[in-house]
Amino acid sequence: MFRNGCEKMKYCNLCGRELMLKTLLDDSEEMYCEKCDYVYFDSPSPAIILLVHEDGRVLLTRSVGWKHTYWGLIAGHVKTGETAEEAAVREAREEVGIDIYNLTILGTYLHKARNTLMIAFMAETNVSQLSLSKELENAAWFQLYDPLPLRPHSIAAQVVKQASTRAR
Ligand SMILES: [Zn+2]
């Protein structure tokens, strides 16, 4: 699951020693293990967010357990050994059972509260029939230019807006 961005790392992942603050050459301070000579940058972890469109429609999803009524886009963490593009292809298969093509990067968005860097893509598919994973409560195609049921100003809403600008 997502890591809370407020938590600072205290101990070295490699040797277990308590970390210290180290001032780097650019005067920034980061947690540091003296024994391993390793700097722990508090970098966001990468995740993908994917807008799939087909014939003027976009694919929206709702995860199990969402309390609000908004929909979202396919999303998930980039796993070890994977590129962001591979993660996008895998998530599309896992979440809704579709193969995608024409995968294009749109940009990146920072989800500060979750210390996650969302890498946004758009892609197309030939498959209309969806097969939902257990993580999803629902998935459906929506007309792109209708008002979409996305949370205003959410990263999903920004991604759709950016993709619509491109499509014109
Ligand atoms: Zn260490």
Residues whose N, C-alpha, C, O or C-beta is under 5 A from the ligand:
A	BS01	ZN	C12 L14 C15 G16 R17 C33 K35 C36
